[in-house]
Amino acid sequence: MTTSYPGALDALTNPSSGDQLNSPSHAGQHANVNDAIEAMQAAMGVKYGARVKAERTATQSLSSGVDTAIAFNATDAYDTDAFHNPASNNTRLTIPANMGGLYLVVAAARYDTSSAGARRLYLLVNGTTLDIGTSLAAVSSSIQMHIQATGLLVLAAADYIEVMAYQSSGGALAINLASVEMVKIA
């Protein structure tokens, strides 16, 4: 039997212990199940769980009052499907062809110490600001601030995300470490 999935559900025969193996044959039953499994695999794909973690391990200076894309310049901790290139367009994580879907995105950055102004970390998709991020007022001149932005995003092939950092201390302030992780969940 040729499978109807994913357009329709197949009506597979469930033999009982007394049935003869002739309609369909034993080999035919295996072939039907194999066809159904292959159709499900083709429909579901193998890319759920595709993921990337891009990192910045050197400081990046941020001018006061300027939104700045974080450049993830270190070797990726992992990148299953070439989402990120640390050498070219290293501020972007780009969805590869045929990989559109629902993604969990988690970005984090550690800001240098300063008791002045505010800090913000947020996400862009294709250059457009999303309402996904965190803004905090500075609290101490001796504590580095760790800020995170997390979101579930529906992304299509060729869409890209960027992580934006902002600070308003009145002078230059560095991000010491930063990372962004993205996992396809559906």
N, C-alpha and C positions, 0 to 999 in steps of 0.2 A: 504494500500500500504506500502510495506517496503521501507524505505528511501534508496536512492542511495548515499547520501552525507556521507563523503566528496569526494568519488571517482568520483561522477558526480552530477550535479544539478538535483533536483527533479522537475517534471512537475506537480505542484499542480493545482487543479481545482478551479477557482475563480467563484463561483456561482453569478448569478444576481438575482434581486428580483423576477422574474417570473419563475425561475427554480424550478423544483420539487426536493426534497431532497431524491433522491433514487439512484443516480449514481455519486459519492458515497453518501451514506446516510449522514445525519447530524452528527451522531456519527462517521462515517467513516472519514468525513472531519476533525473533531476534532482529531481523532487518527492520521491522516496523518500529521497534523500540529504539534502535540505533538512529533511524531517520528522525524520530521525534527528538531525541537528545541532541542531534546535530542541529536541528532547526532551532531548538531553545538556545543552544550555545551561540548560533549565528545572530539570533534576535537580541540576546543579552550582551553579547560581546565578552571580551576578556579584560576590558579596561576599567572596570570598577576597582577602585583602590589605586589607580594610577596616581602618582604623587611626586612632589618636589619639595625640597627644603633648600632655599637659597640663604646665604649668610653674608654678613659684613663683619669682618674681624678687625679691621683697622678703623681708626676714628674718621668721622666725616664731620666737617665743620658746617654749622648752620648759622646763617646770618639772622639777626633778630628781626622778626616781623615778616620773614619770607618763607613761604611754603616750598619745601625742597623734597624731591624724589630721592629716596634712599638708593644708593648704588650698591647692589649686592655683588661684591667683587671677589669673594673667596670661592674656592672650589665648592660646588654644591655638596651638601651632606648626602643627598640622594636626588636623583632625577630619572624617573622610569621612562619618560617619553619626550625628552628634549623640550621641556617647558621653558628652560632658562639657559642663557649663555652668559657666563660671568665676564666674558671679554667684549661682547657686543650687545648693545641695548640692555645693559645689566640692571637697569631699574625695572625691567618688565618680566613678568611671567606670562607667556603667551600660550593659549590653548591650541594644541596641534590639530591638524585635519582629522575629522571623524571622532573628535574627543569631547564634543559639547556635552553638557549635562550639569548636574548639581555638584558644587564644590564647597568644601569647608575650607575657609582661609583663616589662618591665624598669623598675625604679624606682631612682633615685639621689638622694642628698642630700649636701650639704657642711655639716658641723658646724663651728661656731666653735671657736677654740682653747681648750683646757683640758687639763691633765695629769692631772686627777682623774677617777675613775669609768670607766664604759663607755658605749659608744654602740651602738644597735641600730636596724635598719631592717627592716621585715617587711611582709607582705601579709595583708589580711583579705579574705574573700569573704562577702558578706551578714552582716558583723559577726562572723564566726568566724575565729579565728586559724589560719593555715596554717603548716606547718613549712617556710616559704620565707622566708629572710631572712639577715641577717648581723649578728653581734655582735662587737664589737672592744673591747679595753681601750684607754683613752687612752694615748698614747705621748709626747706633748710639749706643752708650753704654747705652742709657737711654730708648730705645724703644724695646719692645718685638716684634719679627717678627711673623706675621701670614702668613702661606703658605698653599696653596691648590693645590690638584691634582685632575683633573676630567677627566673621560673618558667613552666612550661607548664601552663595551666589549661583544663579543660573547663568552659565556662560556658554557661548557658541564658539565653534572653531574660529580662530584668528582673533578672538577677544583677548585683551591683555589687562592685567591688573598691575598697579603700582602702589607702593606704600609711601605715603607722604608724611613728612615730619615738619613740625613748626615749633618755634620757641620765641618768646618775647621778653628775654632777659635784659635787653638794652645793649647787648654786645654779642659777639660770636660765642657760640656754645656748641660743644661737640656731642655727637652720638658715639658712644664707645663700642657698643656691640648692637647688632640688629639681625633679625632673621624673619623670614616669611615661609610658612608651610602651606601647601595647598594639596588637598586630597579629593579625588573624585569619589563621591558617595552614591551617585545615581545617574 
